């Protein structure tokens, strides 16, 4: 995730807001989605991507999909 977002790992906290704190745009969100789908062999919809605002949301979504 840090590589995709071009950030330090220490910046990636559960509460860091993707847009406000990390400067994520729609292209980066798409890259994150693709990376998650490949790593965890899951499918994420565009609506689910829009609903993810921080890493806590990502963790919950991935956990639900692989369960």
N, C-alpha and C positions, 0 to 999 in steps of 0.2 A: 504494500500500500504506500509506503514512504517513497519507493522508487517511482510509482505511477504518479504520485502527487508532487514529486521532486521536493520533499521535505525531510527534515530530521525525524527519526523515529520518536524522539522525545516530544515532538509537536503533536503526535497522534494520540491524544487522550480521548477517553470515552465521551467527554462532554464538549470537546472542540467541535464547534459548528462548522460544517463543510464550507459554506459560503462566507459567512461573517469572519470566522477565525482562520480558515485555511485557504480562502480564495478560490475554491473549486468552482469551475464553470461547467457547462453542459458537456463539453468535450472530455474533460477530466472525469466527470461522472460516468460517461460511457466507457472510458478506459478502466475505471474501477469496476464497473459492472462486468465487463469482459474478463478481467483478471479474476474476479470472484467466481464467475461461472466456470472458468477453466480449472481453477484450483480445487473447487469443491464439487465439480461436475453437477451443477445445478442450473436451473433456468430462472432468470430474474426478469420480470416485466418492466416496462417503462414506468408504469404507475408505481411499482415498488421502489424504483430508483428515485422517483420524485419524493416519495415518503421518507426516504433515508436522509436525515439531517446531521447525524453524528455517528461515531463508531459504535455506540451502544445500540443504535437502530440496526446497523449492519450486522452486529453480532447476533441480535435477536432474530433477524430475518434468515441468516445463514443457518443458525441452530434449528429453526423451524423447518427449513427446507431439507436439511440432512437427517432430521429425526424420523 
